[in-house]
């Protein structure tokens, strides 16, 4: 069960993610696109392109483990978003949220965290979500959800799960991540259209295009990101868990969200993905027992692949805030023979001043 903040949160039970299965295109549905509609991370496209689906026309098909009743409810969510002028990314975020809250069912019960929660989005009886009848009506409840979503600032640059969290106030901001791929499958399966939305991690965000080369020193090394240093290497109280532990790297502001991340030295990329803590991570092996690691990127902000050869100063990513992070920054680590060392004196010895 999801753990909501009393009186504010709306989330309900956490349902097990279902396998993704995109069915064949279904005739009779219409997709309305504006310019650059498939550029799903284009803020302009995301605000004008939308899917429209008539709930009464949803056939008796299944998409993954979602049956007819659930797909009809998904169609109501999609239609509510369209009627508010929202783009396909927002519409898909709404479907994802309803999956995470109710499994796309209009349920007439809450849980321990919200016994008064009802409907597709498990909305509370706190006056913010209308009457009981409103909360039990899939179209009206979805409309009220989207009206709240529209108040989330800079949502084009946020992960779908973070958008849902800021709308729903779920205690776990990553609760909805597991439902993103299923939501994309449902939206695309109902419409029969490739929305262009990224799948694979649930962490899709809008990312700028193009790369910027970094400056390489005479020693052949480069600054991994812009400064200043926001948290040094060493033992500290973790800002999220409150536990004292080794901070095995140096945090750099990186110029804020989407700022460039550069390879500190030439080498081979040995890992790209998310670690057990949900941190977007890229690892480069430079040989001689030296590795550098770059943490907190979103999926769209990791610009290299495993096995790729990179050079010092190549832009390998964009600054993000995935995993155990309280804001956009780069966590930069240096490992010697698989043991973390303080990056500041290590890089200083190579003619690179971090945080400058």
N, C-alpha and C positions, 0 to 999 in steps of 0.2 A: 504494500500500500504506500502511496506517496505521502510524504510528511509535510503538511501545509502549515503556514502560519495562521494561528487562530484568528478568525474574524476578517482575514484579508485573503488568504489563499483560496484557490478554487480547485486545485488538482485532486484526483481521486486515486483509484487503484492503478497500480503499475501492471499492465498486461504484458505477457510474454510476447516478444516480437515474432511475427509470422514470416515464413519464407516469402521472398519477393518473387512474383510471377506476373509478368506483363502479358495480358491477353491480346488477341488480335484486335485491330481497330474495330470499333462498333459504329455502324452506320447511323446517321441521323443526328450526330452531335456536331457542334460548331465550335471552332476555336477562333477567337477574335484577337488579332495581334496588331500592335502598333509597330513603329520602326524598331529594327534590331531586336525582334522579339526573342530570338533564340539566345541572345546575349544575356543569360539569366542573371548575371552579376552586373549588368548595366543598370544603374539606378533609374535612368529615364525609361528604359524598356520595362523594368519591373513595376513602374508606376502606371503604365498605360496598356500593357498586354494582359489579357485575361482569358481564361477558359470559361465557356458557358455550357452547362449541361442541364437538360430538363429532367428533374428527378422522376417524373412519371414515365419517362422513356427508358429508364435503366432496365436492361433485360435480366433474365434469371441466370446470369453468369457469375462466376467467382473470380476474384483476383487474389491470388495467394490463398489465405484462409478466410478472406472476407467475403461473406455471402451477400445475397440480394438486399436484405434489410440494411446491412452496414453500408453497402455501396450507394443505396438511396440516400442515406444520411450524409455520406460524403458528397453526393451531388448537391444536397441542400447547403452544405458548407461552401462548396465551390460557387454556387449561385449567389449566396449572400455576399461573398467577397467581390464577385463580379458586379453586383448591383451597387456596391460602394465604390466602384472604380478602381479596385485593387488589382495588382498584377498577379501573374501565375505563381510567383515565388511566395507572395503573401497567402494566396489561396492554398498552396501546398502546405505552408506552415500551419494554416488552420486545420487542414485534414490531419497532419501529424499530431497536433495538439489533441484533437478529439480522439485519435487512436490511443494516445498516452493516458487520457483521462477516463475513457469509457469503452475503449475497444470499438468505437463507432456505433455505440448503442445508446438509445435514450433510456437511461436507467433511473429508477425511482427510489434510489437509496444512496446514502453517503457512506462514510467510513468513520473511524475513530477520530481522525483529524478534522473531519467536516461532516458531522452527521446530518446537517441540513443541506448538503450538496445534492444537486439533481441535474439530470439531463446529459447531453452529449459532452459538455465541457465541465460537468460537475460544479456548476456555479452556486455560490452560497446565497442564503436568504438574508443578505445584509443590506438590501436596498439598492445595490449597485447593478444588479443583473435582472431587474424586473420582477414580475410576479412569478408564482409557482408555474402558472400556465406558460409564461414566457420562457422560463428555464426548461420546460418540458417540450417546447416547440423547437425542432431542430433548426429551422430557418431563422427564427427570432433569436434563439440563443447564439447561433453563429454570428448573426448581425451584431449583437451586443459584444461578442468576443472581438470581432474585427474593429468595432469602434474603439475598444480599449487598446487593441494592437496598434491602431493608427496614432496613438499618443506616445508610442515608444520612440524616443529620439534616435536619429541616425540608424534606424533599423536596417538600412541597406548595407551597412558595414558590420552587422552582427550575425552570428550563427543563428540558424532557425531555432535551435533549442534555447538560446539566450533570449530571443524575441518572445518565445512562448513563456519562458520563465518570468520575464518582466511584465507580461500580460497577466499571467496566472498566479504569480508569486509562489510557485512550488518551492519547497525547501531545497530541492536538488536542482540546480540550474541545468544539469546534464541529463535530467530524467527523460527528456523527449528525444534525445539523440538517436536512440535505437529505432525510432519509428520513421525517421526521415526517408529512408530508401523505400519503405512500404508505402508511404504517402506519395512519393513520386510515381511508384508503380500504379497506384490507384488512379491518380490524376491522369497519367498517360494512358492507362488501360481503358478508362472511361471515354476519354476524348479520342484515342487512337492517334495522338500527336506526340512527337518527340518535343518535350518542352525545353530541352537543352539544360535542364537542371542537373547539377553534379550529384552523383551518388557515390557510395563507398565508405563514407565515414560519418555522415550526418553533421559534418562541421562546415558545410559550404557557406562561404561569405562572399560578398562582393570584393573583388580584388582589382587593383589598377593593372593596366597592361604595360608591357615593356620592362626592360631592366636597366639598371644604372651601374656601370662599373665602379669598383672601389679604387682607392689609391694604394699602390704597392710601394713599399719602402725599398731602399737599396739592399736590404737584407733578404728581400723576397717574401716578406710577410705583409699582411694587410690588417687594418682595423676591421673587426667583424661587424660592427654597427656603430652608429653615432652615439655619443655620450649624452648626458653624464652618467656616472655610475649611480645606480639607485639602491643597490644592496651588494656589499662586498662578500668575498669568500670567507667562510668561517662558520662557527657555531652561532646560531641565533634562534629566537622563538619564531616558529613558522607562522606567518600572518594569517593562515587559514585554520590550521589544526591546533595552534597554540602549543605545540610540542617543541622542545628544544632539540635541534638536530643540526647536523652539518649541512650548510648551504654550499654545495660542491661546485660552485661557479661564481661568476660575477654577473650581476644584472646591469644591463645598459638600457637607457630609455629608448634607444634605437630610432629616435626621431618621431616616436608615436606609432599608432596603428598604421600598418602597411609600409612602414619605413623599410629601406633596403637592408638585407643581411648579406654579408660578403664572406666568401671563403677566406679564412685567415692564412691559408697556405695551400699550395698545390697538393693534390692527393686524390684518392678514390673514395667515392661515397659508399659507405658500407651499410647504412640504415636510413630509411625514410619512412616515417609512420608515427604511430601513437604508442607511447610506452604504457605501462600498467597504471600510471596515474592520469592517463588521458592527455599527457603533454605531447603536442606535436614536436617531433624530434628529427633532426638530421645529424648524422655522424660522418665525419671524414677521417680516413686513415692516411696519415702523412708519411708513414714509414718510420723505421727506427724506434718503434714503440710509442710514437706520438699520435694521439687522436684529439680532435676537437669536436664538441657537441654544441648544437644550437637548438634551444627549446622554446616552446609556446607558440609555434606557428599553427595557423589553421590549415586544413587540408589544402585549400586554395593558395596558401602562402608558402608551400614547399615546392620549389621550382626545379628540383633535381630528382633523379631516380637512382636506385641502388645500382652500383656497378659503373656509374658515370665518372669519368675523369674530369676533374675541375682544376682550374688554375687560381692562384692567389688573386684576390680582388674580384673574382667572378661573383655576380649576384646569384645567390643560391636560394634566397627566400625573401619573405616579407614578414615584418614584425606582427605578432598576434598576441592572443591572450588565452590560449587553450590550456586545459588541465588545471594544475594548481597555481593559478595566477589571479591576481587582483586587478590587473590592468595591463594594457599592451606594453611589452618590453621584450628584450632578448636576454635569456639566460645563457651565458657563454661559459663552457667548461673546457678545460684542458686535462687530458689524461696521459700520464707517463707510465707505460707498462701496466695499464688498466687501473691505475690509482689516480684519483683527482689531485691536482695541485692548484695553487693559487694562480689564476691567469694573469693577475696584474704584474707581479715580478717576473713571471715567465715571459710575458710579452715584452716587458721593459728590457729584458736581456737581449731581445731581438730587435730593439729599436722602435718598438710600438708602444705608445702611451694610451692605455684604455681610459675612456672618459674625457678625453680632451675635445 
